[in-house]
Structures are given as C-alpha cells and as structure tokens.
Amino acid sequence: YKVRPLHSAGVLAEHLPSCMYPLPNLHRAPGTAAPPQEEVDPSLQALESRQEEILKRLYELKSAVDGLSKMIQTPDADFDVTNIIQTDEFSPLTTNGADLDLMLGKDYGALKDVVINANPSLPPLSLLVIHSLLCERYKILSAVHTHSSVKSVPENLLKCFGEQTKKQPRHEYQLGFTLIWKDVPKPQMKFSIQTMCPIEGEGNIARFLFSLFGQKYNAVTSTLIDSWVDTAIFQLKEGSSKERGAVLRSMNAALGKSSWLVGNELTVADVVAWCTLQQTGTANTAPANVQKWMKSCENLAPFSSVMKLLK
C-alpha cells in the first residue's frame, strides 16, 4: 500500500539544522556587528622588520661569498700546506725543558714514573731514541727490568739505557723511566699506575713521550705528523711490499721539499719512520732523499746509540 509523505522535500530541507548544537556568540552581544580589527603591536612590527633586514644581509653575504669562490683559481684539493708548515712556530729540542708539572700534573712528594712493557723480540727502537732525547732535557732516573714471562733477554737490551752515571736521591730526578721486558703482543705504557689506563702501541707511546718536550704545532702540522706516524707503523712495518714501496716514494717526495718529514725540525714522525725502516731492513733500498734524511738522523747521538743495538 502507498503512504503519502508527511512533508514535502522543500519543507524538510528548510527545517534541517546546519549543526548539532547551535550556541550563541559569546564575543559580542546578539544583534551587534563584528568588532573592528585590532591594531598590530609596534614591538611585533619592529621584530618583523628586523628579521627581514637580517635575512637581506645574509643573502648579500651569501652572494659575496659565491662571487669570491668563483675567483679562486686553485682548487682546494691542490692546496699546498707546506707554506703553512714553513711558518709554523717550532721550539727546537735544544731549548730549556718544559714544565712537567703543567703537562703531567703536580704530585707532591712522588717522582713521576713512566713504565713501559715491551717484548724483547720486537724492541721499540723509537721509544729508546725518545728516551735519549729526553735525557738531554730532563734529569731522568732510568731502569731496565725483566719480567718472569721472558726467559732470556740479550745483553745489549738489558743495557739499552746505559749505566746510570750519577747515583742521586730519587727526589732529585724529574722523571722516572722504567722499561720492563715482558711477553706482550705490543708495547704498553702507564704514566700514573693507580689511575691511568695503559697506552698501547709504539706509535701512541711515542706521541705521548714526544709531547713532553712541550712543542706546539698548528692543526695542519699536527695532522701531518700523526699521519706519518700511522703510515710508518701500519704500512711500513706491517704492510705488504707494495705498500712499503708507495710509502718510500711518498717519503722521498716529502723530503725533497724539506730536511725533515714535517717542516724544518725533527718531530716524532722522523723518529718512528727511521726506526721502522731500520727494523724492516728497507733502509738500504730507500730512494736518494730518504737515504740523505737517514744519515741526518744517524748524525744525532740518540739515533747513533740505537744503531749499536741493531748490530
């Protein structure tokens, strides 16, 4: 059966609500017009204008930098850092000793001791060279001991520090240097026995000991020194014959520009590289500049004393 609709479509659409809960406007009284737009705070306007000014200046600076970069003819990869190295301030090793208390910390009533464990089958020659250099700067109490893990040590290694010429009271020395021949995979060093974790590796120990000279380098020179030390340890000493050949060519090129590997003064890079060449037996096959550099090293007393241990 058919049922007639109660409301027509027009009446139904007219009475449908536009929202579920209509509420009166709380911001103005019913029947009144909308309030005029409020004025902008002057401090906000000043902040916006300042921001626009800063952005404008940044854009101008960016344009100026872009213009300058286009004027540079030499790319960054070809930048020659040797000019910076030449102007670096080196303090020669023959000057007065640095302040050990400032570098190692002041410890009243006790001698600062550097204790190194090394394997006699692979003697750390660079540490012996640096020890001789330190003896020229400081009063050092040197001692050599043998650990129970080692059965026998050659006589020349037991006397690698020579004889202590003057027996003085312990408190009159500035630094204690003790070398213990021990069955360890790589050299280990402790400066503060109670609080310091050991420093491992001949290159790392050499860096620490050479820092006691108090020399200061700029960032470029320090990076190059560290690079040569790592190259000597990981490529010259532990690398393949192909890697050693590449390192010798690089050394030959560097020594063609200056007397030493980095700059015009002896650094820890020269000490570690020279000792590594002596240990690996590649000194006789080195290029001309490297041979000349090695003779310059051997003319120094600390290197010549280590040469006696190799015979």
C-alpha positions as CSV (number, residue, x, y, z in Angstrom):
1,Y,0.0,0.0,0.0
2,K,1.1,3.5,-0.6
3,V,1.6,6.1,2.2
4,R,1.8,9.8,1.4
5,P,4.8,11.8,2.8
6,L,4.2,13.9,5.8
7,H,6.4,16.8,4.5
8,S,7.4,17.8,1.0
9,A,11.2,17.9,0.1
10,G,11.3,21.7,0.3
11,V,9.9,21.8,3.8
12,L,12.2,19.0,5.0
13,A,15.3,20.7,3.7
14,E,14.3,24.0,5.1
15,H,13.9,22.8,8.7
16,L,17.1,20.6,8.8
17,P,19.8,22.1,11.3
18,S,23.3,23.1,10.0
19,C,25.0,21.9,13.2
20,M,24.2,19.6,16.1
21,Y,24.3,22.2,19.0
22,P,23.8,25.8,17.9
23,L,25.2,28.2,20.6
24,P,25.1,32.0,20.8
25,N,28.3,34.0,20.1
26,L,29.9,34.8,23.4
27,H,32.3,37.5,22.0
28,R,29.5,40.0,21.1
29,A,26.0,40.7,22.1
30,P,23.3,39.3,19.8
31,G,22.4,41.6,17.0
32,T,25.6,43.7,17.1
33,A,28.1,44.0,14.3
34,A,31.6,42.4,14.3
35,P,34.2,44.4,16.2
36,P,36.8,46.3,14.1
37,Q,40.2,44.7,13.5
38,E,42.7,45.4,16.3
39,E,45.9,47.3,15.7
40,V,49.2,45.4,15.4
41,D,51.6,45.7,18.3
42,P,54.5,48.1,17.4
43,S,57.1,45.7,19.0
44,L,55.9,42.9,16.8
45,Q,56.2,45.1,13.7
46,A,59.8,46.1,14.8
47,L,60.7,42.4,15.2
48,E,59.4,41.5,11.8
49,S,61.3,44.3,10.1
50,R,64.5,43.3,12.0
51,Q,64.1,39.8,10.8
52,E,63.6,40.9,7.2
53,E,66.8,43.1,7.5
54,I,68.8,40.2,8.8
55,L,67.6,37.9,6.0
56,K,68.5,40.6,3.5
57,R,72.1,40.9,4.9
58,L,72.5,37.1,4.9
59,Y,71.5,37.0,1.3
60,E,74.0,39.7,0.4
61,L,76.8,37.9,2.3
62,K,76.0,34.6,0.5
63,S,76.2,36.4,-2.8
64,A,79.6,37.9,-1.9
65,V,81.0,34.6,-0.8
66,D,79.7,32.9,-4.0
67,G,81.4,35.6,-6.0
68,L,84.7,35.2,-4.2
69,S,84.7,31.4,-4.6
70,K,84.4,31.8,-8.4
71,M,87.5,34.0,-8.4
72,I,89.8,31.3,-6.8
73,Q,91.7,29.5,-9.5
74,T,93.4,26.8,-7.4
75,P,91.0,24.0,-6.2
76,D,91.1,23.0,-2.5
77,A,92.5,19.6,-3.3
78,D,95.6,21.2,-4.8
79,F,96.2,23.5,-1.8
80,D,99.8,23.2,-0.7
81,V,100.0,23.0,3.1
82,T,103.8,23.3,3.1
83,N,103.5,27.1,3.1
84,I,101.7,26.9,6.4
85,I,104.2,24.4,7.8
86,Q,107.1,26.7,7.0
87,T,105.5,29.5,9.0
88,D,104.7,27.2,12.0
89,E,106.4,28.1,15.2
90,F,108.7,25.2,16.2
91,S,110.5,25.1,19.5
92,P,113.9,23.4,19.0
93,L,114.6,20.4,21.1
94,T,117.7,22.1,22.4
95,T,115.8,24.7,24.4
96,N,115.1,24.5,28.1
97,G,112.8,21.8,29.4
98,A,109.1,22.3,29.5
99,D,107.2,22.3,32.8
100,L,106.5,18.6,33.5
101,D,104.1,19.6,36.4
102,L,102.0,21.5,33.9
103,M,101.8,18.7,31.4
104,L,101.7,15.7,33.7
105,G,100.1,17.2,36.8
106,K,101.8,18.1,40.1
107,D,102.3,15.2,42.5
108,Y,103.9,16.3,45.8
109,G,106.4,14.0,47.3
110,A,106.5,11.5,44.5
111,L,108.5,11.1,41.3
112,K,106.6,10.9,38.0
113,D,107.2,7.4,36.6
114,V,106.7,6.2,33.0
115,V,106.6,2.4,33.0
116,I,106.7,0.7,29.6
117,N,106.2,-3.1,28.9
118,A,107.8,-4.3,25.7
119,N,108.6,-7.6,24.0
120,P,112.4,-8.2,23.6
121,S,111.7,-10.0,20.3
122,L,110.4,-6.7,18.9
123,P,112.2,-3.9,20.8
124,P,110.6,-0.5,20.4
125,L,113.5,1.5,19.0
126,S,111.6,4.7,18.7
127,L,111.0,4.8,22.4
128,L,114.7,4.3,23.1
129,V,115.5,7.2,20.8
130,I,113.0,9.5,22.5
131,H,114.4,8.4,25.9
132,S,117.8,9.6,24.9
133,L,116.3,12.9,23.7
134,L,114.5,13.3,27.0
135,C,117.7,12.7,28.9
136,E,119.2,15.7,27.2
137,R,116.3,17.9,28.6
138,Y,115.4,16.4,32.0
139,K,117.0,14.6,34.9
140,I,115.7,11.0,34.3
141,L,116.0,8.0,36.6
142,S,116.2,5.1,34.1
143,A,115.9,1.4,34.9
144,V,115.5,-1.8,32.9
145,H,113.9,-4.9,34.4
146,T,112.9,-8.4,33.1
147,H,109.5,-9.9,33.7
148,S,109.2,-13.6,34.7
149,S,107.3,-14.3,31.4
150,V,110.5,-13.8,29.5
151,K,113.1,-16.5,29.7
152,S,116.1,-14.6,28.3
153,V,116.9,-11.1,27.1
154,P,120.0,-10.2,25.0
155,E,122.7,-8.4,26.9
156,N,122.5,-5.3,24.7
157,L,118.8,-4.8,25.5
158,L,119.4,-5.1,29.2
159,K,121.9,-2.2,28.9
160,C,119.9,-0.2,26.4
161,F,119.8,2.8,28.7
162,G,123.4,2.6,29.5
163,E,124.8,2.9,33.0
164,Q,123.4,5.5,35.4
165,T,126.4,7.7,35.8
166,K,125.4,9.6,38.9
167,K,123.6,8.0,41.7
168,Q,121.4,10.7,43.2
169,P,118.5,10.6,45.7
170,R,115.2,9.7,43.9
171,H,113.6,13.1,44.7
172,E,116.3,15.0,42.8
173,Y,115.1,13.5,39.4
174,Q,112.4,15.0,37.3
175,L,111.1,11.8,35.7
176,G,111.3,8.1,36.2
177,F,111.6,5.9,33.0
178,T,111.3,2.2,33.6
179,L,111.4,-0.4,30.8
180,I,110.2,-3.9,31.5
181,W,111.0,-6.6,29.0
182,K,107.8,-8.7,29.1
183,D,105.9,-11.1,26.9
184,V,103.3,-8.7,25.5
185,P,101.8,-8.5,21.9
186,K,102.5,-4.8,21.6
187,P,104.3,-2.1,23.8
188,Q,102.2,-0.9,26.8
189,M,102.8,2.3,28.8
190,K,101.4,3.7,32.1
191,F,102.3,7.1,33.5
192,S,100.1,7.0,36.6
193,I,100.0,3.4,37.8
194,Q,96.9,3.9,40.0
195,T,94.6,5.9,37.8
196,M,95.7,5.7,34.2
197,C,94.6,3.1,31.7
198,P,97.5,1.7,29.6
199,I,98.5,3.3,26.3
200,E,99.1,0.6,23.7
201,G,101.1,0.7,20.5
202,E,104.6,2.0,19.8
203,G,103.3,5.0,17.8
204,N,100.9,6.1,20.5
205,I,103.5,5.9,23.2
206,A,106.0,7.8,21.1
207,R,103.4,10.6,20.6
208,F,102.9,10.8,24.4
209,L,106.6,10.9,25.2
210,F,107.4,13.4,22.5
211,S,104.8,15.7,23.8
212,L,106.9,16.1,27.0
213,F,109.2,18.4,25.0
214,G,106.4,21.0,25.1
215,Q,106.4,21.7,21.4
216,K,103.3,23.3,20.0
217,Y,102.1,22.8,16.4
218,N,99.2,24.2,14.4
219,A,96.4,21.9,13.3
220,V,97.8,21.2,9.9
221,T,101.3,20.2,11.2
222,S,99.8,18.0,14.0
223,T,97.7,16.2,11.4
224,L,100.6,15.5,9.1
225,I,102.8,14.3,12.0
226,D,100.1,11.9,13.1
227,S,99.6,10.7,9.5
228,W,103.3,9.9,9.1
229,V,103.4,8.0,12.4
230,D,100.4,5.9,11.4
231,T,101.9,5.3,8.0
232,A,105.2,4.1,9.4
233,I,103.5,1.7,11.9
234,F,100.7,0.3,9.7
235,Q,102.2,0.4,6.2
236,L,106.0,0.4,6.6
237,K,106.1,-2.0,9.5
238,E,103.0,-4.2,9.0
239,G,102.1,-3.6,5.3
240,S,103.0,-5.5,2.2
241,S,106.0,-4.9,-0.1
242,K,103.8,-2.9,-2.4
243,E,102.6,-0.6,0.4
244,R,106.2,-0.1,1.6
245,G,107.2,1.0,-1.9
246,A,104.4,3.5,-2.1
247,V,105.4,4.9,1.4
248,L,109.0,5.2,0.4
249,R,108.0,7.2,-2.7
250,S,105.9,9.5,-0.7
251,M,108.7,10.0,1.8
252,N,111.1,10.7,-1.0
253,A,108.8,13.4,-2.4
254,A,108.2,15.0,1.0
255,L,112.0,15.0,1.9
256,G,112.7,16.7,-1.4
257,K,110.9,19.8,-0.1
258,S,112.3,19.9,3.4
259,S,115.0,18.5,5.6
260,W,112.6,16.5,7.8
261,L,109.3,14.8,7.1
262,V,107.2,17.6,8.5
263,G,108.7,21.1,8.5
264,N,112.3,22.1,9.3
265,E,112.6,20.5,12.7
266,L,112.9,16.9,14.0
267,T,109.5,15.5,15.0
268,V,108.1,12.2,16.3
269,A,107.3,11.3,12.7
270,D,111.0,11.2,11.9
271,V,111.9,9.1,14.9
272,V,109.2,6.5,14.3
273,A,109.8,6.4,10.5
274,W,113.6,6.0,10.9
275,C,113.2,3.2,13.5
276,T,110.7,1.4,11.3
277,L,113.0,1.5,8.3
278,Q,115.8,0.0,10.4
279,Q,113.6,-2.7,11.8
280,T,112.1,-3.8,8.5
281,G,115.5,-3.8,6.7
282,T,114.4,-1.5,3.9
283,A,116.8,1.3,4.7
284,N,119.4,0.2,2.1
285,T,116.8,0.1,-0.7
286,A,115.4,3.6,0.1
287,P,115.5,6.4,-2.5
288,A,118.1,9.1,-2.5
289,N,116.3,11.7,-0.4
290,V,115.3,9.1,2.1
291,Q,119.0,8.0,2.3
292,K,120.1,11.5,2.9
293,W,117.5,12.0,5.6
294,M,118.5,8.8,7.4
295,K,122.1,10.0,7.5
296,S,121.0,13.2,9.1
297,C,119.2,11.2,11.7
298,E,122.2,9.0,12.4
299,N,124.4,12.1,12.9
300,L,122.3,12.7,16.1
301,A,123.6,11.0,19.2
302,P,120.2,9.4,20.2
303,F,120.0,7.6,16.8
304,S,123.6,6.5,16.8
305,S,123.2,4.9,20.2
306,V,120.3,2.9,19.0
307,M,122.3,1.8,15.9
308,K,124.6,-0.1,18.3
309,L,121.6,-2.2,19.4
310,L,121.0,-3.3,15.8
311,K,124.5,-4.7,15.4
